[in-house]
Amino acid sequence: MSYRTEMLGIACLMMLACAKVDYAYRHDVSGRVVDDQTGRAVPGAIVERIEDGVPAGAVRDLYRRETDGAGRFRFEYSGLGGRPEQCQTWLLHVRAAGYRPKTVTNTIAWQPYSESSGSRFGYVLTNLGIRLVK
């Protein structure tokens, strides 16, 4: 074996040893915004996920949802990333015309979920109820 081939092999081994392990993940956080007194849906409310280090502008728009006619919203992301924390705190700021703004904090556990392509992991919280006061 030549010196060059040997060095190339060592370099490849070092790269593999230092490679970051990616985890397939999915974040799925959804809920409904309703009027605190009537329980009726609040369509057009803005639900924004507040996360440290995320600047204002186009990137920030990825963290913003508007409720539909039934007051529902959903944050759904998937991809690959490094090893996650066991729990993650999601800070949601909600505002709608005629209502007081509200900030909601939820701790979401990293958990397995199943889908047709097999088992994966992610932060999943569904049926989150947010009540706004006029």
N, C-alpha and C positions, 0 to 999 in steps of 0.2 A: 504494500500500500504506500502510495506516495505521501510526502509531507503535506502537500496541498489538499489531498483527499482527506487526510487525517484531520487537518485544521478545519475543513469544511464540516466534517462530521461533528467535531467538538462544538463548533459554532451553532449547528442545528440543535444539538442537545441542550446547549445553554438557552437558546431561544424557547425551546419547549418547556424548560424548567421555569422560565420567567413568565410564561404566557398566563394571561389573566383568564380565569374560568368564567365563562358567561352562563347566566341562568336565564332560561325563558321565563318571562313573567307576564302578568296581566293585572292591571289595576282596574277595578270595576266598582265604582262608588255611585250610587244612585239614590234618588229620593223624591219627595214631593213637598212643595211649598204651599201652605194653606193659610187662610185668615185665622187668627187666633180665636176670634169670637164666633164666627160662623162655620168654620171648618171647610169653607169653600176654597177651591183652587185659586192660586194667584198666578195667572198667566203673565208672561213677559218679565218675571222677576229675574234679576241677574244673580247668578251663583258663581262666586269666584274663589278658586283655591289659592290661598296665600301661602307661599313657600319662600323661605329665606334664600337669597341669592338669585332669585328669578327677576330679571330687570323688567321695567315697563316696556311697552311696545309690542311688536309682533310676537315675540316669544311668550309674553304674558297672555296674549289672546288664546293660547292653547289651554290656559287654565281658567277660562271663562265660559260659562254656559248660560243660555236663556231658557226659562221654563216654557213648556208647551202649553196648549190650551187646558190641559188637565193639571197644570202646575208641576209636571215631572221634569227632572233633569238627570243627566248621566255623564259621568266622567269615565271614559274607557280608553285605556292605553295598553299596548302590548309591545314586546320587544325583547332584547337581550340586555343584560346588565350584570354588574358584579354582585357578589353575595349581599343580600339585603339584611336590614335590621329585622329583629323578631317582630317588633311593632313599629308603627309609624303614626305620628300624630298629623291628622289633616285638619287644617284651619280653614273653614269655609265662611266667606263674608257674603251675606245675602242682602239685596236691596231691591225695592220696588216702589213705584210712584204711589204716594199716599200712605206708605208704611215706614215705620222706624227701621233703620238698618239693624241687622243682627249678625253677630259672629258666633259660629258654632264650632266647638272643638270635639273631635272624635279620635280615639286611639283605635287603630285598625291593625289586627294581627296578620302576620304573614301566614298564609294557609294554603293547603292544596285545594285545587278545584279540578273538575273533570270536564273534558269536552271531547268532541268526536275524534280529535287528533291525538288523544291521550291525556295523561295527567300532567298538570303543570302547577305552578305556585303563583300566588299573587296576593295583593291586598284587596279583599272583597268585602263590601258593605252595601247591602241593598235595603230598600224600604226605609230609608232615613226620613223621618218626619220633621219638617221645620215649620214652626208656627210664627207668623209675623203679626205684630201689634200695630194698629193704626195710631 
